[in-house]
Amino acid sequence: MMAKQAQFLFLEEWLRSNNDGSPDINSRQSSSPSARAIIQAWTDLRDALQQQSFHRHHLESLKTLLSSQISLYVADPQAKLIVSILGLPNLSLPCEAYPQLLRLLYIWVRKSAKPSSMLIDSAVGAVSDLFAYKFEFNRSSLFISEGVLLLGAFAFVPSTSEKSRSICLELLSKLLEEEYTLICSSDEGLVPRVLAGIGYALSSLGNVPFVRILNSLFGIWDKEDGPSGSISNGLMMLHLIEWVLSNFISSHSSEKVSFFAREVLETSKPIYAPFAVVMAAAGAMRASAKSVSSGLMQLRISAEERIDLIARELVSRTGDFTSSVIEPRDRLLLQCISLTLARSGSVSSRASLLICLSSALLTEIFPLRRFYTGILGYHRGNLVGLTEVKEHLVCTIFKEAGAITGAFCNQYVLADEGSKSRVENLIWDYCQDVYLWHRQVALLLWGVDDELIRDLEKVAESAFLMVVVFALAVTKQRLDSRVPRETQLEISVRILVSFSCLEYFRRMRLSEYMDTIRGVVVSVQENESACTSFVESMPSYDDLTNQHGSSSLLKMEYMWSKDEVQTARILFYLRVIPTCVERMSTSVFRKVVAPTMFLYMGHPNGKVARASHSMFVAFLSSGKDSNQEERDLLKEQLVFYYIQRSLEGYPGVTPFDGMASGVAALVRHLPAGSPSIFYCIHCLAEKANSFCGEAMNLEADLWKNWQGELEPCKKLLELLLRLLSLVDIQVLPSLMKLLAQLIVQLPKDGQNMVLNDLYEQIADSDDVTRKPALVSWLQSLSYLCSQNSSRNAPKGTEHDLGAASSGKMGTLSLNRVHARL
């Protein structure tokens, strides 16, 4: 910070850079004037003094000089020229010339290594007379702000005489007390100049009217027609106090540090604006961090206690900030408290600070609930929308979200159990609200206002990161042997449910996310009640297929498969539930999981459909149930609908790899000779047969390579061939029969491809139980295929002559196949 401060000779520029990182718009220089132009400008001003007349081109000369103020150096002779111009009683200057002349004197006094004491006395006299005799004719915000800035800078110079310093401080105090209404124009960037002038004055030597200046500094914000309190002004207050106290500390002025602590931090004054006091306390903590002396430790303690007192008063007025109507000054105070804690390093744990931080995150930094309410209200006739969201994305408080989240987690770690539970519930409830509201807003805005929905999701993505970081802190603190087991399980379930609600906003891989998931899943999968609680938190089938509560806003029919927010949440459940399916009762799986699993098997997103198939596989492979007979019965019952649901969407919706894993699981885990297995292979063979029948008239080259339209048929045949080595001995004969009936009907090229695969598969098999049967079957199948192809009549006359008897011959051929098998 000190290195950055050294880059700025002008305190107001340093304050502004710490606020928004941008310099004063009046100090930027797109193109600096040439040295000749600067010399000519000074020459013009000397002419004005000699001729005692000031014209328009002299004003342009002032503008030329100030346009290069970053690189401009004003020497003592040039400063004397300016003082002389200001001191001419008969010289009439345009109003805009006075602030510019004061600015040139300010550049001189700040850039000069050792300005002349006599020249400063002359300048102070000229400025004092200017405000005494010509102020009424030149009342403007710019004039006042430049005057306060210059007077403070004069007082700050060590070589300034005590008399001149007293004149400067007295005039500065008077201007702040009487002309505060003229320094409220923050749009012109004047507040940083006034604050810098106050900072110079407070840091000056000698007898400083601290009480008067501090009363103006902290009391001006709540006055009618005074400058408005804002985050921007608050941040400048923070760094101003940091700068002032750092000067006290470096000059070993411990009595000034103690006086500031008594006046601002240890005494409650009704005229002081709370947000300004909070930011000043943050500046005090930052300054105290530069030293470990006992006096500075007391300064930090006083600052923390003042922030805690203001935070407690705020919480007593607003509770958890759940009310929809919060006073603007309370919102500002809440934002300032959160920024204070984010920028002040480690702060002692206090319940009020933890509540304020959590409330700030949920209502000010990620105000999604307020945005959603406004957007839905807009579509009912109110005006809230894109502009407010865009402004929030670039505001300071949103940019500080990461630091504020870190401060929040630090406070949480040190908090008592009651405070921890309180903020945990606030965060988990917020996640549920975001899910419910964003579903409605997304369905309402998609295709209507895509830019607004994208900006909302930028806020929500950052909120998701906050929840992940907080949840990891919770797992480290609460999933501990010192915490009751019931509490651990409840927290684990709530974290999983909260993550499911925000899954749609997870756009990157996060180690914190995975670490949290692993920690809580271990707890849930070891306890049946926790597993059941998590599973039952999944939206019901009715909720998934019907959008309740927003029919008046949605003009179109609700399509569950197009609800991406809901789909992301269900995908989370489909991925997590298999890890604890062993602990899940059969009745819960039947009532809660199975309907959703089968519904999302038909989802057009292949990733979601595959997760549903994986869920089915996990259930089939589960066991050790207290009522194993009921579980086995449900498995067999589900297979019938599973194979129907899978094949009706194949190809197209059903991913083949997902269906293949499900089929492989059912033949492995169902009892030997299960009717469900017979039904499964029959359906697969029937589907493959229908595909092949539709493709019989395709070109021969396609059959040789099984490409294009033959791809679905090829995959089903490969699955059936794979089942030869998986099904039990009781099912094997039926499978061989179905396969033979399918293969002998294929064209010659198709038969050859399948037979070659069979030869290779059986030759590589080391299953001594089924291999002899498969070898004999393959030999018979090869013979039947060769006989069938030799009987096929060639195209031409013979084929036409035998067309009449083709039906009879087909029937005889099919009978011979059955007999041979």
Secondary structure, DSSP 8 states (H G I E B T S, - for coil): -HHHHHT-SSHHHHHHHHHHS---TTT--SS---HHHHHHHHHHHHHHHHHT---HHHHHHHHHHHTTTTT----HHHHHHHHHHHH-TT----TTHHHHHHHHHHHHHHH-SS--HHHHHHHHHHHHHHHHHSGGGS--HHHHHHHHHHHHHHHH-TTS-HHHHHHHHHHHHHHHHH-GGGG--GGGT-HHHHHHHHHHHHT-SS---HHHHHHHHHHGGGSTTS----HHHHHHHHHHHHHHHHHHHHTT-HHHHHHHIIIIISS--TTS-HHHHHHHHHHHHHHHTT---HHHHHHHHHHHHHHHHHHHHHHHHHTTS-SS---HHHHHHHHHHHHHHHSS------HHHHHHHHHHIIIIIS-HHHHHHHHHHHTTT----HHHHHHHHTSHHHHTHHHHHHHHHHHHHHS-HHHHHHHHHHHHHHHHHHHHHHHHHHHHHTTT-HHHHHHHHHHHHHHHHHHHHHHHHHHHHHSSTTS-HHHHHHHHHHHHHHHHHTGGG--S--HHHHHHHHHHHHHHHT-HHHHHHHHHTS--HHHHHS-TT-TTT--S---GGG-HHHHHHHHHHHHHGGGGGGGS-HHHIIIIIHHHHHHHHT-SSHHHHHHHHHHHHHHHH----TTHHHHHHHHHHHHHHHHHHHHHTTTTTS-HHHHHHHHHHHHHHS-TT-HHHHHHHHHHHHHHHHHHHHTTTS-HHHHHHT-GGGHHHHHHHHHHHHHTTTS-TTTHHHHHHHHHHHHTTS-HHHHHHHHHHHHHHHHH---TTTHHHHHHHHHHHHHHHHHHHHHS--TTHHHHHTGGGHHHHHHHHHHHHHHH-
